[in-house]
Amino acid sequence: MTMVLISGLGLIGSSIARIMRESQTDVEIIGADPDDDAAAFLLSRQIINKHEPFSQAAPKADVIVLAGPVSVIIAQIETLAHLSLKSNLLVTDVGSTKVEVMQAAENLRRQGIGFLGGHPMAGSHLVGAQNGTTQLFSGSKYFLVTGSQTKQQLSEFQKLMKAGNVDWTMIDAQTHDKLVSELSHVPHVIAATLVNTVADSVGNDPVGLTAAAGGFKSTTRIAASDPKMWTAIMMSNSEEISSEIADFKRELTEFQQAISSRNEEKIIATFTKAQKIRKSLDE
């Protein structure tokens, strides 16, 4: 029997619990989360077997999945470094940034504890345990950052996640943080800023945002994501995100100048390039 502790029973953590439950029958899953309602929901559907405090459950686990915000993950790694844990324990995380997490995990490596950095590149604007699904990561890249894990621990973790149908992709922490700042973090900044800018602009209009159609809703869907989680991401990857925002501002200024000067050639070239790249993502 493999004992798995999943700390954080929101969308990501509850989806991992579902995937592990479907992947392997010989597994017992303990959930740790301050939200009793999330745990009760998963217990009622037999997705987790128990709900226990993190520090109480950790010494029992063969595998620990840290599925909270990055700031919580780092704090929990520090907590684990002061607990008596199983000698063959694998600790992994799903944090959206990896440099700070991997630095924190050095405390575990020095104690001979296996740590594997992880980040599934999938999610939803929906939140909470009730919205978790075994298909959340299906076909998506699941980044893995080599830490102190053994080959056997890596293999066992991938077996536990087999039903998730993920695309395992090895990457180093620095490359990961730069890439996700471009593909995930800055798009969230842009979506949130666009929503707030438009809301302020049309605030006194009786129709206002009620007229928002597909384009605006599709572009800003991710702005509905958990503010606490995204604040933690901004704090953890601030340097890369700030650099990418500066690049975006330069591109936006150039586009603004083309529009202002009615530079049709530049405008159509910008739209054509974007169209070609965006279509390629669906091929």
NUKE-167082 format. One line per field, with one value per residue (C-alpha): z negated, x, y negated. Coordinates in nm, 3 decimals, decimal comma. Layout:
<recs>
c3 = [Z	...];
c1 = [X	...];
c2 = [Y	...];
</recs>
This chain:
<recs>
c3 = [0,000	0,105	-0,134	0,043	-0,128	0,088	-0,077	0,087	0,206	0,456	0,831	0,884	0,568	0,599	0,965	0,868	0,603	0,867	1,108	0,846	0,736	1,095	1,172	0,881	0,660	0,396	0,272	-0,034	-0,001	-0,295	-0,224	-0,417	-0,375	-0,613	-0,413	-0,584	-0,314	-0,041	-0,241	-0,326	0,042	0,144	-0,148	-0,057	0,293	0,166	0,359	0,042	-0,248	-0,533	-0,622	-0,863	-0,956	-0,742	-1,017	-1,154	-0,817	-0,671	-0,877	-0,746	-0,377	-0,104	0,135	0,047	0,307	0,215	0,407	0,240	0,348	0,390	0,060	-0,122	0,060	-0,055	-0,415	-0,411	-0,282	-0,585	-0,810	-0,656	-0,723	-1,097	-1,097	-1,127	-0,781	-0,603	-0,456	-0,109	-0,100	0,224	0,194	0,505	0,573	0,840	0,791	1,084	1,017	0,957	0,869	0,516	0,458	0,562	0,344	0,044	0,120	0,057	-0,312	-0,228	0,001	-0,279	-0,490	-0,218	-0,131	0,233	0,387	0,741	0,870	1,071	1,251	1,461	1,736	1,717	1,509	1,521	1,407	1,201	0,849	0,568	0,505	0,675	1,009	1,008	1,284	1,404	1,743	1,618	1,735	2,025	2,320	2,142	2,049	1,694	1,620	1,398	1,243	1,128	0,759	0,517	0,631	0,732	1,066	0,884	0,707	1,037	1,200	0,911	0,919	1,294	1,240	0,980	1,239	1,534	1,568	1,608	1,962	1,916	2,137	1,903	1,985	1,805	1,763	1,541	1,287	1,446	1,795	1,647	1,467	1,774	1,997	1,768	1,717	2,094	2,144	1,822	1,576	1,802	1,979	1,634	1,570	1,906	1,855	1,508	1,623	1,923	1,708	1,453	1,718	1,907	1,585	1,475	1,819	1,848	1,479	1,532	1,846	1,777	2,026	1,947	1,907	1,964	2,336	2,320	2,587	2,678	2,764	2,436	2,231	2,403	2,373	2,004	1,884	1,678	1,482	1,286	1,131	0,759	0,658	0,365	0,580	0,848	0,595	0,464	0,820	0,884	0,564	0,642	1,006	0,991	1,178	1,483	1,492	1,468	1,753	1,976	1,897	2,014	2,342	2,383	2,320	2,595	2,842	2,739	2,778	3,129	3,218	3,067	3,279	3,591	3,515	3,433	3,756	3,953	4,065	4,243	4,342	3,981	3,848	4,091	4,046	3,669	3,700	3,968	3,762	3,455	3,655	3,799	3,461	3,280	3,543	3,513	3,146	3,247	3,509];
c1 = [0,000	0,139	0,054	0,016	-0,031	-0,174	-0,150	-0,386	-0,720	-0,816	-0,849	-0,494	-0,461	-0,805	-0,738	-0,413	-0,606	-0,857	-0,579	-0,393	-0,714	-0,780	-0,417	-0,353	-0,590	-0,325	-0,300	-0,427	-0,463	-0,455	-0,571	-0,445	-0,622	-0,752	-1,077	-1,286	-1,554	-1,309	-1,193	-1,549	-1,645	-1,355	-1,415	-1,782	-1,685	-1,408	-1,143	-0,935	-0,934	-0,856	-0,827	-0,546	-0,328	-0,014	0,243	0,049	0,014	0,361	0,554	0,319	0,360	0,560	0,480	0,393	0,243	0,258	-0,030	-0,075	0,048	0,425	0,459	0,284	0,494	0,816	0,689	0,585	0,926	1,075	0,826	0,918	1,287	1,207	0,989	1,080	0,999	1,021	1,364	1,224	0,993	0,944	0,829	0,707	0,522	0,306	0,421	0,409	0,766	1,062	1,380	1,270	1,110	1,422	1,639	1,413	1,427	1,802	1,711	1,548	1,830	2,082	1,875	1,859	1,495	1,398	1,254	1,119	1,012	0,690	0,445	0,150	0,089	-0,288	-0,560	-0,889	-1,052	-1,272	-1,150	-1,212	-1,221	-1,558	-1,410	-1,118	-1,106	-0,884	-0,869	-0,738	-0,380	-0,461	-0,230	-0,063	0,301	0,387	0,726	0,966	1,276	1,538	1,613	1,725	1,479	1,597	1,510	1,280	1,098	1,049	0,915	0,676	0,542	0,480	0,293	0,074	-0,006	-0,058	-0,432	-0,360	-0,224	0,033	0,329	0,629	0,889	1,222	1,341	1,580	1,441	1,569	1,445	1,110	1,056	1,139	0,915	0,612	0,650	0,603	0,331	0,132	0,224	0,231	-0,094	-0,259	-0,121	-0,254	-0,598	-0,638	-0,522	-0,755	-1,057	-0,981	-0,907	-1,230	-1,433	-1,300	-1,365	-1,727	-1,810	-2,070	-2,218	-2,557	-2,473	-2,103	-1,958	-2,298	-2,228	-1,910	-1,920	-1,708	-1,388	-1,359	-1,470	-1,227	-0,936	-0,997	-1,124	-0,810	-0,864	-1,127	-0,855	-0,770	-0,618	-0,422	-0,257	-0,162	-0,029	0,201	0,318	0,391	0,595	0,788	0,876	0,881	1,210	1,117	0,761	0,879	1,126	0,858	0,614	0,880	0,913	0,535	0,512	0,767	0,571	0,243	0,391	0,511	0,166	0,003	0,227	0,135	-0,235	-0,191	-0,008	-0,249	0,041	-0,167	0,134	0,256	-0,093	-0,172	0,176	0,123	-0,218	-0,100	0,200	-0,019	-0,284	-0,029	0,131	-0,202	-0,340	-0,028	-0,109	-0,422	-0,250];
c2 = [0,000	-0,340	-0,620	-0,956	-1,291	-1,568	-1,908	-2,154	-2,019	-2,284	-2,236	-2,100	-1,893	-1,735	-1,654	-1,479	-1,284	-1,172	-1,075	-0,872	-0,703	-0,596	-0,505	-0,270	-0,072	-0,002	-0,359	-0,542	-0,917	-1,156	-1,508	-1,810	-2,144	-2,411	-2,412	-2,144	-2,168	-2,069	-1,770	-1,669	-1,682	-1,456	-1,218	-1,185	-1,074	-0,843	-1,038	-1,072	-0,826	-1,065	-1,431	-1,512	-1,810	-1,834	-1,778	-1,482	-1,309	-1,376	-1,114	-0,842	-0,923	-0,751	-1,037	-1,396	-1,629	-1,998	-2,155	-2,493	-2,838	-2,876	-3,064	-2,778	-2,516	-2,683	-2,707	-2,341	-2,231	-2,407	-2,225	-1,888	-1,953	-1,941	-1,627	-1,260	-1,125	-0,789	-0,719	-0,645	-0,948	-1,141	-1,501	-1,681	-2,004	-2,166	-2,525	-2,765	-2,881	-2,656	-2,850	-2,944	-2,602	-2,412	-2,636	-2,565	-2,190	-2,188	-2,148	-1,814	-1,700	-1,749	-1,511	-1,247	-1,311	-1,279	-1,595	-1,634	-1,974	-1,968	-2,194	-2,076	-2,333	-2,316	-2,468	-2,650	-2,971	-2,737	-2,671	-2,427	-2,055	-2,015	-2,122	-1,877	-1,616	-1,332	-1,507	-1,843	-1,777	-1,543	-1,607	-1,900	-1,934	-1,841	-1,998	-1,807	-1,965	-1,717	-1,741	-1,472	-1,205	-0,857	-0,696	-0,456	-0,739	-0,921	-0,605	-0,536	-0,891	-0,871	-0,543	-0,713	-0,980	-0,742	-0,810	-1,181	-1,126	-1,401	-1,492	-1,461	-1,724	-1,767	-2,126	-2,323	-2,568	-2,890	-2,799	-2,700	-3,028	-3,235	-3,024	-3,030	-3,404	-3,439	-3,176	-3,200	-3,473	-3,780	-3,674	-3,679	-4,027	-4,145	-3,987	-4,136	-4,480	-4,475	-4,383	-4,655	-4,920	-4,856	-4,834	-5,174	-5,322	-5,207	-5,235	-5,506	-5,352	-5,187	-4,911	-4,882	-4,533	-4,372	-4,422	-4,212	-3,944	-3,642	-3,825	-4,012	-3,712	-3,473	-3,714	-3,780	-3,440	-3,374	-3,695	-3,502	-3,281	-3,275	-3,614	-3,468	-3,205	-3,457	-3,706	-3,430	-3,362	-3,731	-3,750	-3,432	-3,510	-3,889	-3,941	-3,734	-3,868	-4,229	-4,172	-4,019	-4,303	-4,549	-4,356	-4,352	-4,727	-4,791	-4,579	-4,742	-5,091	-5,007	-4,876	-5,185	-5,408	-5,213	-5,257	-5,627	-5,694	-5,474	-5,254	-4,993	-4,782	-4,750	-4,682	-4,402	-4,252	-4,238	-4,075	-3,831	-3,716	-3,666	-3,479	-3,237	-3,166	-3,126	-2,886	-2,672	-2,608	-2,416	-2,200];
</recs>
